[in-house]
Amino acid sequence: MKLSRCCCSLVAAVLFATTPLASYAQHEHEGHQMHGGSGALVGNLQLDQGRKWSTDASLRSGMANIRAAFDADHPAIHAGQETDGAYAALASRIEHEVNQIVANCRLAPAADAQLHYIVGDLLQGVGLMRGGDPAKSRHDGAALVHGALNAYGKFFDDPQWSPSPRPFPAGAGEGAEPSPRPSPAGAGKGQG
């Protein structure tokens, strides 16, 4: 499979919009623009002609680690008892795992393009959990992360993945979970 650099472009765009990270400035970037709007990016996800996108070991491991970190804090977040410091620590753990996913990305270009939406919402959530937008709450950031985790399981083939144990409260943030929809015919063909 061919290493895709588009993921780095999306990550850089989100990071520079939500939090300064020098490590991403070192990556070579292609001209990829994030989709506009204030809603969750995962709403743009599509299946690969009715099938989930393939994953690699690095992606599966990173997403499992993000999920474990989020699930550990989910009860406090859900109860409205997560402190600013705990949100910041969770954001750092998620960001570290996203860095690892991006550094080791070996997905086919079409799968990588879909992963952009997951990574974008994860990193927007990280920025919000750090208090990066006074118009939104840290809880809104957690809702974006939660939505991205659930979307990953619906759109990416990860045999170890299971649905989130508890839904996020309705109306919490913009972590809407999309329904799988097929990609346009041939979109996943001939890539990789």
SVG drawing of the C-alpha trace seen along z (x, -y; Angstrom):
<svg xmlns="http://www.w3.org/2000/svg" viewBox="-31 -33 41 42">
<polyline fill="none" stroke="black" stroke-width="0.4" points="0.0,0.0 1.0,-3.5 1.6,-5.9 -0.8,-8.7 0.3,-12.2 -3.2,-13.7 -3.8,-12.7 -0.9,-14.9 -2.5,-17.8 -5.8,-17.5 -4.1,-17.0 -2.0,-20.1 -5.0,-22.2 -7.0,-21.1 -4.1,-21.5 -3.2,-25.0 -6.9,-25.9 -7.3,-24.5 -3.9,-24.1 -0.3,-24.9 1.9,-21.8 5.3,-22.2 5.7,-18.5 3.1,-18.7 4.9,-21.7 7.7,-19.3 5.5,-17.1 5.3,-17.6 1.8,-18.9 -0.3,-18.6 -3.0,-21.1 -6.0,-19.7 -8.7,-22.0 -11.0,-20.9 -14.6,-21.0 -16.3,-24.1 -19.1,-24.3 -19.3,-24.0 -20.8,-20.5 -19.0,-17.2 -16.8,-16.2 -17.8,-12.5 -21.1,-13.4 -19.2,-13.3 -18.0,-9.7 -18.9,-7.1 -18.5,-3.4 -16.4,-1.7 -19.1,-0.6 -21.2,0.7 -18.2,2.2 -16.2,0.8 -12.7,-0.6 -9.7,1.5 -7.4,0.6 -3.8,1.3 -2.4,2.4 -1.2,-1.1 -4.6,-2.6 -6.4,0.1 -3.9,-0.2 -4.2,-4.0 -7.9,-4.0 -8.1,-1.3 -5.9,-3.5 -8.0,-6.6 -11.1,-4.6 -9.7,-3.2 -8.7,-6.7 -12.0,-8.1 -14.0,-5.3 -12.0,-5.8 -13.2,-9.4 -16.6,-8.9 -18.5,-8.4 -17.2,-11.7 -17.8,-13.5 -21.3,-12.1 -22.1,-13.1 -20.7,-16.7 -17.9,-16.1 -14.9,-16.1 -12.5,-18.8 -10.7,-21.2 -7.4,-19.4 -8.9,-16.0 -10.2,-17.2 -6.7,-18.6 -5.0,-15.3 -7.5,-13.3 -6.9,-15.7 -3.1,-15.1 -3.6,-11.3 -5.8,-11.5 -3.4,-13.9 -0.5,-11.6 -2.3,-8.7 -3.4,-10.7 0.3,-11.7 1.1,-8.0 -1.6,-7.1 -0.6,-9.9 3.2,-9.1 2.5,-5.4 -0.3,-5.9 -0.2,-3.2 -3.8,-3.3 -4.8,-3.2 -5.6,-6.8 -9.4,-6.3 -9.4,-4.9 -7.0,-7.6 -9.3,-10.3 -12.2,-8.9 -10.0,-8.7 -9.5,-12.5 -13.0,-13.1 -12.3,-10.9 -8.9,-12.6 -10.4,-16.0 -13.1,-15.5 -10.7,-14.0 -8.4,-17.0 -11.2,-19.5 -12.4,-17.7 -8.9,-17.9 -8.8,-21.7 -12.2,-22.2 -11.4,-19.9 -8.4,-22.3 -10.8,-25.3 -9.6,-26.5 -13.0,-28.0 -14.8,-30.3 -18.0,-29.8 -18.0,-26.0 -17.5,-23.9 -15.0,-21.2 -17.9,-18.9 -18.6,-19.8 -15.1,-18.6 -15.7,-15.3 -18.9,-14.9 -16.9,-15.3 -14.4,-12.7 -17.3,-10.4 -18.9,-10.8 -15.6,-10.2 -15.0,-7.0 -18.5,-5.7 -18.2,-6.6 -14.8,-4.8 -16.6,-1.6 -19.3,-2.1 -17.0,-2.9 -13.7,-1.1 -13.1,2.6 -11.7,3.2 -12.6,6.7 -11.8,5.8 -14.0,2.7 -17.3,2.6 -20.0,-0.1 -19.6,-2.7 -21.0,-1.5 -23.2,-4.5 -24.6,-7.1 -23.6,-10.7 -26.5,-12.9 -28.7,-14.2 -27.7,-17.7 -24.2,-17.5 -21.8,-19.2 -21.7,-18.3 -20.6,-14.7 -23.4,-13.4 -23.0,-9.9 -23.6,-9.4 -25.3,-6.5 -23.2,-4.5 -23.8,-5.4 -22.0,-3.9 -19.4,-5.8 -19.9,-6.7 -19.3,-3.8 -15.6,-3.2 -14.4,-5.7 -12.4,-3.0 -11.2,-1.2 -7.7,-1.2 -6.2,-2.9 -3.4,-1.4"/>
</svg>
